[in-house]
Amino acid sequence: MRIREALRLLAILSIAQAASSATEAPAAPGACTAPGYREFDFWLGEWEVFDSRTSVQEATATISAVEGGCALREEYRGMKGGGGESLTMYDPLSNRWRQSWISSRGQIVLIEGRKAGDAIELSGAEYGTAAGRLIRGTWTPVPGGVREIAERSSDGGKSWTPWFDILFKPRGHAR
């Protein structure tokens, strides 16, 4: 009976070790090389973030490729404190981008969408501090950076109000 129990325990440990190794393994070579995965690469980089209307610097941001190029990670730090992070990933089965954002104030935004011309357009909902509010945003490559425009709706999308209009410029650029 002890041998049988020992063999059963060894089998369980082997399965657990294999599962652990599988979850820690890097992405298979070429796993995220389809052209869709590169659509948002224009946003990669070290940025200074400015209000497009006032030219006042609002934040710094680092957008990096993670998980073998399968996703983008945003680290956003406000000039007056606060900030947030997002993880943006491409789903090749639906040809859609999905982004999860969390702020240092507890704001959660879950948005998704597609490439539209040169831009990426995402929409969805806000949770946490403003549950039920709809969000939509557009990231567009522009000369010298990336412009992000966002709007909010508190009435189910019947009307939209500007949220922000920011410009990402390469960190250390000439002002």
C-alpha positions as CSV (number, residue, x, y, z in Angstrom):
1,M,0.0,0.0,0.0
2,R,2.8,2.4,0.8
3,I,4.4,1.9,-2.6
4,R,1.1,2.6,-4.3
5,E,0.7,5.8,-2.2
6,A,4.3,6.8,-3.0
7,L,3.8,6.3,-6.7
8,R,0.5,8.3,-6.6
9,L,2.3,11.1,-4.8
10,L,5.2,11.0,-7.2
11,A,2.7,11.2,-10.2
12,I,0.9,14.2,-8.6
13,L,4.2,16.0,-8.0
14,S,5.3,15.3,-11.6
15,I,2.1,16.7,-13.0
16,A,2.3,19.8,-10.7
17,Q,6.0,20.4,-11.8
18,A,5.0,20.0,-15.4
19,A,2.1,22.5,-15.0
20,S,4.4,24.9,-13.2
21,S,7.1,24.7,-15.9
22,A,4.5,25.2,-18.6
23,T,3.1,28.4,-17.1
24,E,6.7,29.8,-16.6
25,A,7.9,28.9,-20.1
26,P,8.5,31.8,-22.5
27,A,6.3,32.2,-25.6
28,A,7.1,29.7,-28.3
29,P,9.4,31.2,-31.0
30,G,7.2,32.9,-33.5
31,A,4.1,32.7,-31.3
32,C,3.2,36.4,-31.7
33,T,4.7,37.3,-35.1
34,A,1.5,37.7,-37.2
35,P,1.2,41.2,-38.7
36,G,-1.6,42.1,-36.3
37,Y,0.7,42.0,-33.3
38,R,2.8,44.8,-34.8
39,E,-0.2,47.2,-35.5
40,F,0.3,49.1,-32.2
41,D,4.1,49.2,-32.2
42,F,4.1,52.9,-33.1
43,W,3.2,53.5,-29.4
44,L,6.4,51.7,-28.1
45,G,8.9,53.9,-26.4
46,E,9.9,56.3,-23.6
47,W,7.6,59.3,-23.7
48,E,6.9,62.7,-22.2
49,V,3.1,63.2,-22.3
50,F,1.6,66.7,-23.0
51,D,-2.0,68.1,-23.0
52,S,-2.5,68.7,-26.7
53,R,-4.5,71.9,-26.1
54,T,-2.2,73.6,-23.6
55,S,1.2,72.0,-24.3
56,V,1.7,71.5,-20.6
57,Q,3.5,68.3,-19.7
58,E,1.1,66.0,-17.8
59,A,3.1,62.8,-17.4
60,T,5.9,60.5,-18.5
61,A,5.1,57.1,-19.9
62,T,7.0,53.9,-20.9
63,I,5.4,51.6,-23.4
64,S,7.2,48.3,-23.7
65,A,6.7,45.0,-25.5
66,V,6.2,42.1,-23.0
67,E,5.8,38.4,-23.2
68,G,7.8,37.9,-26.3
69,G,6.1,40.7,-28.2
70,C,2.6,39.3,-27.4
71,A,1.5,42.4,-25.5
72,L,2.3,46.0,-24.7
73,R,2.7,47.3,-21.1
74,E,2.1,50.9,-20.3
75,E,3.5,52.6,-17.2
76,Y,2.1,56.1,-16.9
77,R,3.3,58.5,-14.2
78,G,1.6,61.9,-13.7
79,M,3.7,65.0,-13.1
80,K,1.6,65.8,-10.0
81,G,1.6,62.2,-8.7
82,G,-0.7,59.4,-9.5
83,G,-0.7,57.3,-12.6
84,G,-1.6,53.9,-13.8
85,E,-0.7,50.9,-15.9
86,S,-2.2,49.1,-18.8
87,L,-1.7,45.8,-20.6
88,T,-2.7,45.8,-24.2
89,M,-2.9,42.6,-26.2
90,Y,-3.9,41.6,-29.7
91,D,-6.3,38.7,-30.2
92,P,-5.6,37.1,-33.7
93,L,-8.8,35.1,-33.6
94,S,-11.0,38.1,-33.5
95,N,-8.5,40.6,-35.0
96,R,-9.2,42.9,-32.0
97,W,-7.0,44.7,-29.5
98,R,-7.9,44.5,-25.8
99,Q,-6.7,46.8,-23.0
100,S,-7.0,46.6,-19.3
101,W,-6.1,49.8,-17.4
102,I,-5.8,50.4,-13.6
103,S,-5.0,53.7,-12.0
104,S,-3.5,54.6,-8.7
105,R,-7.0,56.0,-7.8
106,G,-8.7,52.6,-8.3
107,Q,-10.1,53.4,-11.7
108,I,-10.4,50.3,-14.0
109,V,-11.0,50.6,-17.7
110,L,-11.6,47.6,-20.0
111,I,-11.7,48.5,-23.7
112,E,-11.3,46.7,-27.0
113,G,-11.3,47.5,-30.7
114,R,-9.5,47.4,-34.0
115,K,-7.1,49.2,-36.2
116,A,-8.8,51.9,-38.3
117,G,-6.6,53.4,-40.9
118,D,-3.3,54.3,-39.2
119,A,-5.0,54.5,-35.8
120,I,-6.1,52.1,-33.1
121,E,-9.7,52.7,-31.8
122,L,-10.8,51.1,-28.5
123,S,-14.0,51.4,-26.6
124,G,-15.6,49.8,-23.5
125,A,-16.5,50.6,-19.9
126,E,-15.0,52.1,-16.8
127,Y,-15.3,50.3,-13.4
128,G,-14.2,51.0,-9.9
129,T,-14.6,54.8,-9.3
130,A,-17.1,55.4,-12.1
131,A,-18.8,52.1,-12.7
132,G,-21.1,52.1,-15.8
133,R,-19.4,55.0,-17.6
134,L,-18.5,54.2,-21.2
135,I,-15.1,55.1,-22.6
136,R,-13.7,55.3,-26.2
137,G,-10.2,56.3,-27.3
138,T,-8.1,56.6,-30.4
139,W,-4.3,56.3,-30.6
140,T,-2.9,57.9,-33.8
141,P,0.7,58.1,-34.9
142,V,1.5,61.8,-35.8
143,P,4.7,63.5,-36.8
144,G,6.9,63.5,-33.7
145,G,4.8,61.2,-31.6
146,V,1.5,59.6,-30.8
147,R,-1.8,61.4,-30.1
148,E,-4.4,59.8,-27.8
149,I,-7.9,61.3,-27.7
150,A,-10.5,59.9,-25.3
151,E,-14.2,60.6,-24.6
152,R,-16.7,59.4,-21.9
153,S,-20.4,58.8,-21.8
154,S,-22.5,58.6,-18.7
155,D,-25.8,58.0,-20.6
156,G,-25.1,54.7,-22.3
157,G,-23.5,56.3,-25.4
158,K,-26.2,58.8,-26.3
159,S,-23.8,61.7,-25.8
160,W,-20.0,61.9,-25.4
161,T,-17.9,64.5,-23.7
162,P,-14.1,65.0,-24.1
163,W,-12.0,63.3,-21.4
164,F,-8.5,64.1,-22.6
165,D,-6.4,64.9,-25.6
166,I,-2.7,64.1,-25.1
167,L,0.4,63.9,-27.2
168,F,3.2,61.4,-26.5
169,K,6.6,62.9,-27.5
170,P,9.8,61.0,-27.3
171,R,11.5,61.5,-24.0
172,G,14.3,64.1,-24.2
173,H,12.9,65.7,-27.4
174,A,13.7,69.3,-28.2
175,R,10.9,71.5,-26.9
